[in-house]
Amino acid sequence: MLRISMTMDSLRVCIGHSMIKWLLLILLAVGVYLLVRRPARGTAGPVSGSPERMVSCAACGIFLPEKESIRSGDGTPYCCEAHRTAGPR
């Protein structure tokens, strides 16, 4: 009869190599998952903060953020100084 004898050192080596293979496989799977899940470059990500209030120019009707609008004396929003001078349509 053939008797197989393993010492503790050889058992640790066998378990160690098997464990390393599994860890590498898991790391590879996580890496592939992150690459596939990552958004493409140049795409807009989620915007933080609250949305800006939009207003319509009284002369041409274009919408622009309220912060960028030019107001007349009565508070009417315009997109530029020329439209404010020209007045509403």
C-alpha positions as CSV (number, residue, x, y, z in Angstrom):
1,M,0.0,0.0,0.0
2,L,1.1,3.5,-0.8
3,R,1.0,5.8,2.2
4,I,0.7,9.5,1.6
5,S,2.2,11.7,4.2
6,M,1.9,15.5,4.3
7,T,3.7,17.7,6.8
8,M,2.2,20.8,8.1
9,D,4.5,23.0,6.0
10,S,3.5,21.3,2.7
11,L,-0.2,21.6,3.7
12,R,0.3,25.4,4.3
13,V,1.9,25.8,0.9
14,C,-1.0,24.0,-0.8
15,I,-3.6,26.0,1.0
16,G,-1.6,29.2,0.4
17,H,-1.4,28.8,-3.4
18,S,-5.1,27.9,-3.6
19,M,-6.0,31.0,-1.5
20,I,-3.8,33.3,-3.6
21,K,-5.5,32.0,-6.8
22,W,-9.0,32.8,-5.3
23,L,-7.9,36.2,-4.1
24,L,-6.5,37.1,-7.5
25,L,-9.7,35.8,-9.2
26,I,-11.8,37.9,-6.9
27,L,-9.6,41.0,-7.5
28,L,-9.9,40.5,-11.2
29,A,-13.7,40.2,-11.1
30,V,-13.9,43.4,-9.0
31,G,-11.6,45.2,-11.4
32,V,-13.7,44.2,-14.4
33,Y,-16.9,45.2,-12.6
34,L,-15.5,48.6,-11.8
35,L,-14.3,49.2,-15.4
36,V,-17.7,48.2,-16.9
37,R,-19.6,50.2,-14.3
38,R,-17.5,53.4,-14.6
39,P,-19.2,56.2,-16.6
40,A,-17.6,57.2,-19.9
41,R,-15.4,60.2,-20.0
42,G,-17.1,63.5,-20.9
43,T,-20.5,62.5,-19.6
44,A,-22.0,64.7,-17.0
45,G,-22.2,63.3,-13.6
46,P,-24.7,64.1,-10.9
47,V,-24.8,67.8,-10.1
48,S,-24.6,68.7,-6.5
49,G,-26.6,71.5,-4.9
50,S,-30.1,72.8,-5.7
51,P,-31.3,73.6,-9.2
52,E,-31.1,77.2,-10.3
53,R,-34.2,79.2,-11.1
54,M,-34.6,79.9,-14.8
55,V,-36.1,83.1,-16.2
56,S,-37.1,84.1,-19.8
57,C,-35.7,87.1,-21.5
58,A,-38.6,89.6,-22.1
59,A,-37.1,90.5,-25.6
60,C,-36.1,87.2,-27.2
61,G,-37.7,84.6,-24.9
62,I,-34.4,82.6,-24.3
63,F,-34.2,81.0,-20.9
64,L,-31.2,81.7,-18.7
65,P,-30.3,81.3,-15.0
66,E,-31.8,84.1,-12.9
67,K,-28.3,85.0,-11.6
68,E,-27.1,85.7,-15.1
69,S,-30.1,87.8,-16.1
70,I,-30.0,91.6,-16.4
71,R,-33.0,93.3,-14.7
72,S,-34.7,96.4,-15.8
73,G,-36.0,99.0,-13.3
74,D,-39.3,97.2,-12.9
75,G,-37.5,93.8,-12.4
76,T,-38.2,92.4,-15.9
77,P,-35.4,89.9,-16.8
78,Y,-33.3,90.2,-20.0
79,C,-30.4,88.1,-21.4
80,C,-28.2,91.1,-22.4
81,E,-27.9,94.9,-22.1
82,A,-29.0,95.4,-25.7
83,H,-32.3,93.6,-25.1
84,R,-32.8,95.5,-21.9
85,T,-32.3,98.8,-23.8
86,A,-34.6,97.6,-26.6
87,G,-37.4,96.7,-24.1
88,P,-39.9,93.9,-24.2
89,R,-41.2,92.6,-27.6
